[in-house]
Amino acid sequence: MTASRREKIEALLKDDPDDVFLRYSLALELESTPDWEAGLEILEDLARATPPYVPAFHMAARSLIQQDRVTDARRALREGIEAARAAGASHAAAEMSELLMSLGAAGE
C-alpha cells in the first residue's frame, strides 16, 4: 500500500519535528479533513513562532473563513499583515489586505 501525502509528511516530521515547511504542509493536508482544527492549531503555532511564518496567517484565515469564523479570520489577517510588513514581505501583506477587504468591515 502506498503511503498518503499526509503519512509521508508525518513520517518526515518524526525525523525533524521543527521543520516549518513540513508542519505547514501537514496543516494544509488537514485543512479539508475532519482534523481541520489540528491543522488550524499548527498554523496558529507557526504564526506565533519567532519569527512568525507569514504564510500561516493567510492560510489560517482561509481555514477560519471555511468554518464561518469570519471575525477570527479578520484578526488573523490583521496580525498577518503586520507580521508581513515587519518581515518586508509586501506581496504577502498585499494578498492578506485584499482578502481582508473582501470580507468587509462587519464584526469590527
C-alpha positions as a Markdown table, in Angstrom:
| # | Residue | x | y | z |
|---|---|---|---|---|
| 1 | Met | 0.0 | 0.0 | 0.0 |
| 2 | Thr | 1.3 | 3.4 | -0.9 |
| 3 | Ala | 1.5 | 6.0 | 1.9 |
| 4 | Ser | -0.7 | 9.1 | 1.5 |
| 5 | Arg | 0.9 | 12.5 | 1.3 |
| 6 | Arg | -0.2 | 13.1 | 4.9 |
| 7 | Glu | 1.5 | 9.9 | 6.0 |
| 8 | Lys | 4.7 | 10.8 | 4.2 |
| 9 | Ile | 4.8 | 14.3 | 5.8 |
| 10 | Glu | 4.1 | 12.8 | 9.3 |
| 11 | Ala | 7.0 | 10.3 | 8.8 |
| 12 | Leu | 9.3 | 13.2 | 7.8 |
| 13 | Leu | 8.2 | 15.2 | 10.8 |
| 14 | Lys | 9.2 | 12.3 | 13.1 |
| 15 | Asp | 12.8 | 12.9 | 11.9 |
| 16 | Asp | 12.6 | 16.7 | 12.1 |
| 17 | Pro | 9.6 | 17.8 | 14.2 |
| 18 | Asp | 10.6 | 21.5 | 14.0 |
| 19 | Asp | 10.7 | 21.7 | 10.2 |
| 20 | Val | 8.5 | 24.7 | 9.5 |
| 21 | Phe | 7.7 | 23.8 | 5.9 |
| 22 | Leu | 6.7 | 20.2 | 6.8 |
| 23 | Arg | 4.5 | 21.5 | 9.6 |
| 24 | Tyr | 2.9 | 24.0 | 7.2 |
| 25 | Ser | 2.4 | 21.2 | 4.6 |
| 26 | Leu | 0.7 | 19.0 | 7.2 |
| 27 | Ala | -1.6 | 21.8 | 8.2 |
| 28 | Leu | -2.6 | 22.2 | 4.6 |
| 29 | Glu | -3.2 | 18.4 | 4.3 |
| 30 | Leu | -5.5 | 18.6 | 7.3 |
| 31 | Glu | -7.5 | 21.6 | 6.1 |
| 32 | Ser | -10.2 | 19.6 | 4.3 |
| 33 | Thr | -10.4 | 16.7 | 6.7 |
| 34 | Pro | -12.3 | 16.1 | 9.9 |
| 35 | Asp | -9.0 | 17.0 | 11.6 |
| 36 | Trp | -9.1 | 20.6 | 10.2 |
| 37 | Glu | -8.8 | 22.0 | 13.8 |
| 38 | Ala | -5.5 | 20.3 | 14.3 |
| 39 | Gly | -4.3 | 21.9 | 11.0 |
| 40 | Leu | -5.5 | 25.3 | 12.3 |
| 41 | Glu | -3.6 | 24.8 | 15.5 |
| 42 | Ile | -0.4 | 24.1 | 13.5 |
| 43 | Leu | -0.9 | 27.2 | 11.5 |
| 44 | Glu | -1.5 | 29.3 | 14.6 |
| 45 | Asp | 1.6 | 27.9 | 16.2 |
| 46 | Leu | 3.6 | 28.8 | 13.1 |
| 47 | Ala | 2.1 | 32.3 | 13.2 |
| 48 | Arg | 3.2 | 32.7 | 16.8 |
| 49 | Ala | 6.7 | 31.4 | 16.2 |
| 50 | Thr | 9.8 | 33.7 | 16.3 |
| 51 | Pro | 10.0 | 34.8 | 13.6 |
| 52 | Pro | 6.4 | 34.2 | 12.6 |
| 53 | Tyr | 5.9 | 32.1 | 9.4 |
| 54 | Val | 3.9 | 34.7 | 7.4 |
| 55 | Pro | 2.1 | 32.3 | 5.0 |
| 56 | Ala | 0.5 | 30.7 | 8.1 |
| 57 | Phe | -1.6 | 33.7 | 8.8 |
| 58 | His | -3.2 | 33.7 | 5.4 |
| 59 | Met | -3.9 | 30.0 | 5.4 |
| 60 | Ala | -5.3 | 30.2 | 9.0 |
| 61 | Ala | -7.6 | 33.0 | 7.9 |
| 62 | Arg | -8.8 | 30.9 | 4.9 |
| 63 | Ser | -9.4 | 27.9 | 7.2 |
| 64 | Leu | -11.4 | 30.1 | 9.6 |
| 65 | Ile | -13.5 | 31.5 | 6.7 |
| 66 | Gln | -14.4 | 28.0 | 5.6 |
| 67 | Gln | -15.7 | 27.4 | 9.1 |
| 68 | Asp | -17.7 | 30.6 | 9.2 |
| 69 | Arg | -15.4 | 32.1 | 11.8 |
| 70 | Val | -15.0 | 35.4 | 9.9 |
| 71 | Thr | -14.3 | 37.6 | 12.9 |
| 72 | Asp | -11.4 | 35.3 | 13.8 |
| 73 | Ala | -10.2 | 35.3 | 10.2 |
| 74 | Arg | -10.1 | 39.1 | 10.2 |
| 75 | Arg | -8.0 | 39.0 | 13.3 |
| 76 | Ala | -5.6 | 36.6 | 11.7 |
| 77 | Leu | -5.3 | 38.7 | 8.6 |
| 78 | Arg | -4.7 | 41.9 | 10.6 |
| 79 | Glu | -1.9 | 40.2 | 12.6 |
| 80 | Gly | -0.6 | 38.6 | 9.4 |
| 81 | Ile | -0.4 | 41.9 | 7.6 |
| 82 | Glu | 1.5 | 43.4 | 10.5 |
| 83 | Ala | 3.9 | 40.4 | 10.5 |
| 84 | Ala | 4.4 | 40.5 | 6.8 |
| 85 | Arg | 5.2 | 44.2 | 6.8 |
| 86 | Ala | 7.7 | 43.7 | 9.7 |
| 87 | Ala | 9.3 | 40.9 | 7.6 |
| 88 | Gly | 9.4 | 43.0 | 4.5 |
| 89 | Ala | 7.0 | 40.7 | 2.7 |
| 90 | Ser | 5.0 | 43.3 | 0.9 |
| 91 | His | 3.4 | 40.8 | -1.6 |
| 92 | Ala | 2.1 | 38.7 | 1.3 |
| 93 | Ala | 0.8 | 41.8 | 3.1 |
| 94 | Ala | -1.0 | 42.9 | -0.1 |
| 95 | Glu | -2.6 | 39.5 | -0.6 |
| 96 | Met | -3.9 | 39.4 | 3.0 |
| 97 | Ser | -5.1 | 43.0 | 2.7 |
| 98 | Glu | -7.1 | 42.1 | -0.3 |
| 99 | Leu | -8.6 | 39.1 | 1.4 |
| 100 | Leu | -9.4 | 41.3 | 4.5 |
| 101 | Met | -11.1 | 43.9 | 2.3 |
| 102 | Ser | -13.2 | 41.1 | 0.6 |
| 103 | Leu | -14.6 | 40.2 | 4.0 |
| 104 | Gly | -15.9 | 43.7 | 4.6 |
| 105 | Ala | -15.9 | 45.6 | 7.8 |
| 106 | Ala | -18.6 | 43.8 | 9.7 |
| 107 | Gly | -17.8 | 42.4 | 13.1 |
| 108 | Glu | -15.4 | 45.1 | 14.0 |
